[in-house]
Amino acid sequence: MNSCERATEKERAINRKKPLFRLLSISLVLVLSSCATLVVDKPGGFAEVQSIGYAASQAAYKAVSPEGLLYRVRTEANYPPQSLDFWAEALKNHLVKEGYTIVGDGESFQAGELPGVIFEWVMPYGQESYIYLTAIIVSEEKIAIAEAAAEHSIYHEHRDALRESLLSIRFL
């Protein structure tokens, strides 16, 4: 086999791999575009923490205050597709069954164009009372779930910053 024949054989081999490469490229683009990127503004006074341990299908954000109040936002698929009212009621029922005491009926808010609801819960822990914030934001495809908990005086110190951050949550 001369050098021209070898070059032609290499070109044929490369051309046979092109459809596979194109298919893999298209698949990768589709997978990446189906994942929602989560955008969250850092609450004032918090430091962002790198999220580790979430499935590739989940986006996650974490921040912590100097006192140790952890603020976490993660996503889940809105599957089966349901409304904010459905998911809010499901969350409320689950936490009541777990023994949490709700403070108020929940508060509606808007994170950009998306509706959300915030719940605050009281939970005794040792000699202290802790406040547990849960919030959900629902789009057609994704649900953002935000959580924060701390001893009540620490929580109240950061409450406004947490609520401001909730308003910033976006899916891209």
C-alpha angles and dihedrals in degrees: 000000000000126000094263092054091048091051090050091049090051091050090051091050091050092047090052089056095048096081090050091049091049091049092050091047093051091046091052092050091050093049093048093046092051091058114086116228110222118221118193128168112230112250113246112268094019131112120220117242125205111250115230131174103036124128116257089249091061127075115208139188128188134182132169134203122226088257092054101260103156118212115192132179122184137165134234131181114267090236125179085027108249139159129261089255091057095049093043091053091046091051092046093049092048095051094044089053088051090057102258118144114224120223107215127334099290128272125249120223141165123241099194105302094341126094121232142173131213124208126187120201134191119220126175115227117180108310093337136079117229128201118220117196119201124179132174131196118191131204127171091268108020143041122207113208117195125190136179131165137178144138106298098254092049091046092051090049089059101030097105093048090050092050091048090052091050089059090056098057113124138169114220 
